[in-house]
Amino acid sequence: MSEPSIKDFETALAELDALVKKLEEGELSLEQSLALYERGVQLSRFCHARLEEAERRIEVLTERGDLKAAPSSLAGDDQDR
């Protein structure tokens, strides 16, 4: 399912950020906007899949190593921003 032209998570995220900025400028034709949007969907799916894989690996490590989940207070920090 991976798009061969997407190298890694960081590259995909940087490209996605650049695409969003171009789309927000609003100076593209409809066809250009659609093409960038389609690429953005590919990048978003790629990033989402990599994050899910990382989460599964962390869960496995947590089970094997008997590590505890991060405190819920850390999860709430992002909502305050």
C-alpha positions as CSV (number, residue, x, y, z in Angstrom):
1,M,0.0,0.0,0.0
2,S,3.0,2.3,0.4
3,E,3.6,4.9,-2.3
4,P,7.0,4.1,-3.7
5,S,7.9,7.8,-4.1
6,I,7.4,8.5,-0.4
7,K,10.7,7.8,1.4
8,D,10.0,8.2,5.1
9,F,7.7,9.8,7.6
10,E,9.6,13.0,8.0
11,T,9.9,13.6,4.3
12,A,6.2,12.9,3.8
13,L,5.2,15.2,6.6
14,A,7.4,18.0,5.2
15,E,5.9,17.6,1.7
16,L,2.4,17.5,3.2
17,D,3.1,20.8,5.0
18,A,4.4,22.4,1.8
19,L,1.3,21.2,-0.1
20,V,-1.0,22.7,2.5
21,K,0.8,26.0,2.3
22,K,0.4,26.1,-1.5
23,L,-3.3,25.2,-1.3
24,E,-3.9,27.9,1.3
25,E,-2.4,30.5,-1.0
26,G,-5.3,29.9,-3.3
27,E,-3.4,30.9,-6.5
28,L,-3.6,27.5,-8.2
29,S,-5.9,26.3,-10.9
30,L,-8.6,23.8,-10.0
31,E,-6.7,21.0,-11.7
32,Q,-3.5,21.9,-9.9
33,S,-5.4,22.1,-6.6
34,L,-7.0,18.7,-7.2
35,A,-3.6,17.1,-8.0
36,L,-2.0,18.6,-4.9
37,Y,-5.0,17.5,-2.8
38,E,-4.7,13.9,-4.1
39,R,-1.0,13.9,-3.3
40,G,-1.8,15.2,0.1
41,V,-4.3,12.4,0.7
42,Q,-1.5,9.9,-0.2
43,L,0.9,11.5,2.1
44,S,-1.6,11.7,4.9
45,R,-2.4,8.0,4.6
46,F,1.3,7.1,4.5
47,C,1.9,9.2,7.7
48,H,-1.1,7.7,9.4
49,A,0.0,4.2,8.6
50,R,3.5,4.9,10.0
51,L,2.1,6.3,13.2
52,E,-0.1,3.3,13.7
53,E,2.9,1.0,13.1
54,A,4.9,3.0,15.7
55,E,2.0,2.8,18.2
56,R,1.8,-1.0,17.7
57,R,5.5,-1.4,18.3
58,I,5.3,0.7,21.4
59,E,2.4,-1.4,22.7
60,V,4.5,-4.6,22.1
61,L,7.5,-3.1,23.9
62,T,5.2,-2.0,26.7
63,E,3.8,-5.5,27.1
64,R,7.2,-7.1,27.0
65,G,9.0,-4.6,29.1
66,D,6.2,-4.0,31.5
67,L,6.4,-0.3,30.9
68,K,3.6,2.0,31.9
69,A,1.7,4.4,29.7
70,A,2.5,8.0,29.8
71,P,0.5,10.0,32.4
72,S,-2.8,11.4,31.1
73,S,-1.5,14.9,32.0
74,L,0.9,14.6,29.1
75,A,-1.9,13.8,26.6
76,G,-3.8,17.0,27.7
77,D,-0.8,19.3,26.9
78,D,-1.6,19.3,23.2
79,Q,-5.2,20.4,23.8
80,D,-4.1,23.5,25.6
81,R,-2.1,24.9,22.7
